[in-house]
């Protein structure tokens, strides 16, 4: 095996595997293909049963844990449970968690409820800080922490709603986490920021399919970003080969941001 990425026998902690369409699933699969060891954390027992069928070898080793990151006491319980059962420090951590309550349909941004916004920012953004702090002593001094953001938070997409500002806060958190952790380690914090992906989570966003189809027209290659492409970027950021990258957001949009004024798109608007 040509271990160019130097991931063989490394240990990683991943939050957010839910099904085979998720970014975290593809990251886990790629890490295993590289000879790495993975410990997974999922939302609850129902999800654990599903993920156990996807990664039976990980399940057999008892390395699939449950935690609702919305609750601080759950994070502390998980930390204690893992500290008692895992002696090997982690070389990296993946934060692939996001939630927004669209049950009442999409509303104008100014009508966002306090409850919905605070719940979403807790799960989708603050959980990165909470988990990094809780597991800092279980990470190696040169570990890599990777979260999943979005390609841009400067576009007021109506059907993404209040999650745009929340992802912007997530991007900013990388900077401050990288700075504060530098006081005692070389732990790095970076984000993979893909364009529109075909995942189960995105399917719950109102009007997402139309936006996805539009993206395929705007992307120069006329083919949407694949979830595997976002995962591949995460694998690089988790590897020692990316040791010089810290507090950065790596956009994976297949060039969409350069092509909004594509001639063929303009002609369709006449």
C-alpha positions, 0 to 999 in steps of 0.5 A: 500500500502506498501510504502517501497520505500517511493515514495508515494506523491513525485513529479518528473520531467522527461525528455525523455518520447517518446513512450512505449519502452523508459526507461523514459516511464517505469520509469514514469509508475513505479513512478505512480504505487508507488503513485508518481506525475509526470511532463513530458517534451518532445521534441515538440508538436507532441511528446506531443500529442503522450505522452498525449495518453499514460498518459492521466491523466498527460495530463489532469492536464497540466503536459506535457511540451515541450522543445528542450534541444539543445537550451539554450533559450528553457530551460530558457523558460521552467524554467520560464513557470514551475516556474509560474505554479508549486509551489511544488518542485520536489523530483527528476529529470530524464534525459533520453535524447540522440541523435546522427545523423547516417543519413550518416551511420556509419563512423570510429570514426576518421571521426566523424564530428565536427558538429555531435559530438558537437550536440550529446554532447550538447543533450546527455551530457551537457543537464544534467548540463544545466537542473540541473542548470536551475531547481536547485531551483525547487528541494528539498534539498535532491532530486535525479537526475538520468540519463541514461548511458550505461554499459561500455564506455571502449569497442570500439563498431564500431556501437556505434561510437562517442556516447561512449565518449559522455556517458563517459563525461556524467558519469564524469559529475555526479561526478562534479555535485554532488560535486558542488551541495553539496555546498548548498544541499544534491542533489544526481546525479547517472546514470543507465547504462544498457546493450543493450536494445530494444528501439525505439532509439536503433533501429536507430543505424546501426547494433544494432540488431546484437549486441543485438542478440550477447548480448543475447548469452553472458549474462549468463541467455541468455536473454537480459536486459529488459527496465523494469529492467533498469527502476526499478533500476532508481526507486530505485535511485530516492527513499530515500532508496538510500540516501547513493548513490551519483555520481555513475553509476549502471550497469544493464547488467545481468552479460554480462561483466563477460561472454565474454569468455563463452565456447559456444561462443568460440566454435562458433568461431573455 
